[in-house]
Amino acid sequence: MIHATARRLLPYHVRAAVFDRRWRGLDPGQVRDHLDRVADELDRLSRELTTARSETERARQVLRQWQSRHHACRRDPDGPAGR
């Protein structure tokens, strides 16, 4: 049985989903195949999000380094920017 939770939906949640059987219900094989496709897509998107977050953090670090190196240029009226 599926239970809704406030936690993030992860691929293994989709793969481990179990449904109650009903008379004239859905084809279990088709349901399982579809859930596998959904879980695969969720896994791919999760990996892409992790990669994007890593790239964003690297860009933030590079920007902070650049800002630290060039901080004095903005403050010094006799520096290269003030001439």
N, C-alpha and C positions, 0 to 999 in steps of 0.2 A: 504494500500500500504506500502511496505517496503522501508525505507529510510536508507541509509548507513550513519553512523556517526562515528566520531573518538572516541567516548566514549566506555567504556567497555560494552560488551554484557552481560546482566544479565538475569536470568531466566524469569522475568516478561516481558522482551522485546520479548522473544521467544513466551511466552504464549499470548501476546497481538498482535502478528503479524496478519495483515490482508492482504489478497492478492486480486488482481483484478480478477474478473470472466472472463473467456474466453470460447468461444464455444469449446467443446471437451477438456475442461481443466481437471485438476487433480481432483480426488475425494476429496471433502472438508473434509470429515470425516477421510480419511486416512492421509491427510496433517495435520489435527489437532492432530490426535493420534501421528504421528511422532514428531511434534513440542512439544507435551507434554513430550514425552520420552527424547527429546533433552534438554528441560528445566529442567527435573528432574536430568539428568546427570550433567548439568551445575551447578545446585544447590548443588549436592553432591560434585563435585570437588571444588566449592567455599568454602564449609564448611571444606573440607580437607585442602585446602590452608590456611585458617584462623587458623586451628589447628596447622599446620606445622610452620606457622609464629610465633605463640605463643610459641611453643616448642623451636624454634630457639632463640627467645628473652630470654627465661628462661636460656638456655644453655649459651648464651653470658653473662648474668648477673653472673652466677655461675663462669664462666671462669674469668671474671673481678675481682670477689671477691677473687678467688684463686690467681690470679696474684698479687693483692694488698697485700695479706697476705705473699706471698713468694718473693716479690720484694727485700726485704732486704737480703735474702739468696743468691741472685746472686751477690750482691754488696759487701758484707762483706767477706773479705779474711780470717778472723779469725772465721767466722761462720761455721756451720756444713758442708757446701759444700766445704769450703776451707781447711779443715783439712785432 
